[in-house]
Amino acid sequence: MWVSLWLKRVAVAAVVVTISASIPGIFRMQQITLSLFMGKGEGIFISWASALIVGGLTTALGCFILYFSMNALASILRVLMEMEFNSRDSS
């Protein structure tokens, strides 16, 4: 069962890495949206708000997919190890 424990730890570490890697992307996204609102006084606020919303949603989706796929892999491996153990016992 140590494989599933390590996969859960790797899933948490992957979420942390995904969040830390997406932070520079939010700044780039803000610069892109700021170029669309150039010359408007509220452009900076709108660009930061849109960059944080879109960046937060994409980061959350990436973390969700990564975390639950690793947990699914851990569950599948746990079931396969149980099946292997039971098949050896009955022989």
N, C-alpha and C positions, 0 to 999 in steps of 0.2 A: 504493500500500500504506500510505500515511500514515493513511488512515481507520481501518484495523484497529489500527494502533498507538495512535491517539488513543482508540479505543473501549476498548482494553485499559487505558489509563491512566484513562479515565473509570470503568471497572468497579472498579478499585482504589480510586479516590477515593470512589465510591459505597459501597463496603464500609466505608470509614473513617467516612463520614457516617452510615451506618446504625448502626454500633456506637456512635458518640458520641450519636446521637439516642435510642438505646434505653436508655441509662444512667438517665435520670430515670424511665423506665417501670419499671425494676427496683425503685426506691425506692417508687413508688406501689404496685406489686404486693406488696411486703413489708408495707406498711401495711394493705393489704386482707387479706392472710393473717394478719397479727397480730391483727386484729379477730376472727378466727375462733377464735384460741387465747387469748383474754383470760382472765386468772385462773390460767393454768398457768405454772409456773416455766420450763419448757423451751419456752414459746411463742415467745420471741424467736429462739431457735436454729432451731426448726422453720420459722418464717416466713421467716427469711433463707435457709435452705437451700432451701426450696421456691421462693422468689422467684428465687434464683440459678439453680436448675436449669431452671425453666420459662422465665425470661427469657433464659438462655443458649441454650436450645434454639430459642426463637422467633427470637432474633437470628441464630443460626447458620443457621437455615433461610432467613431473609430474605436474608442475605449470600450463601448458596449460590445461591438463585434469581436474585438480581441479577447476581452475577458470571458465572454460566454463561450466562444469557440475553444478556448483553452480548458474551461471547466467541462465542456462536452467531451473533449478529448480525454480528460482525466477520468470521466465517468465510463467512457467506452473502454479505456484500458483497464479500469477496475473490473468491469464485467468480463472482459476477455481473460484476465488473470484468474478470476473466480471459475470461469469455465475450464480453463486449463487445469486448475487445481482439482476440480471435481472429476475431470476425465481421468486424471492420474490415480485418483483414489479408487475408482470403480474397477480398474484393471486388475 
